[in-house]
Amino acid sequence: MRKHVGVLEEAGLVITEKVGRVRNCRIGARRLDEVAAWIDTYHQVWEARFCELDKVVEELKWKEKLDGCKKEK
């Protein structure tokens, strides 16, 4: 268990404090805020890409519908 906590502590994700024989851990909020900001950046990028993809798909559907109408005449 200590190895896992040590890795998290090195990454700045948890802060440990030894009180007697007990070691208390708490979340390192500052570091988690950095991670959340990084994730949000990529979320915005992918959201924009998916919006553009939706536009392309709608345009293809529209063209397909027009082509179908032309063939029926």
N, C-alpha and C positions, 0 to 999 in steps of 0.2 A: 504494500500500500504506500509506503513512504517513497518508493521510486516514482510512482505515478504522481504523487503530490509534488515531488521535487521537480519533475518535468513541467508541471503546470505553473509552479512557482518561478522557475527559470524563464518561462514564457511571459510572466507577468499577469497570468490569468487568476492566480490565487495568491493570497498573502497569508503566511502562517505565523503564529505566535505561540511560543511554548510557555505554558503556565504550570509550573510543577512538573508532574509526569504527563500532563495532557497537552496536546498540540492542537490549537484551534486554527481553523482555516476560514478565510472569508474571501469572497470574490473580489478580484482586483478590477473594480468598475471602470477605471480609466482605460485600461487595456481593452476591455470589452467594448467600450465606446468607439475605440479605433477600429476594431473588427467590424462593428455594426456600420460604421461610416464606409468602410471598404466594400462591404456587401451591398450597401445602398447604392454606391456608385455603379456597380455592375448590374444591379436591379434596374436602374434607370436606363443603362445602355441596352439591356435586353428588352425592356419594355418598348423602347423606341424601335428596335429592330422588328419586334413582333407586330407593332402598329404598321410599319411599312410592308411587312409580309401580308397582313390582312388586306391592305390596299391592292397589292398585286393579285391576290386571290380573288377579290371582288371584281377587279378589272377583267381577269380571265373568265370568270363566270359570266360577266356581261357580254364579252366577245363571243363566248360559246353560245349564249342564248341568241345573239344576233345571227350567228352563222346558222343556227338551227332554224330560225325564222326564214332566212334566205333560201334554204334548201327545200322548205315546204312549199314555196311559191313556184 
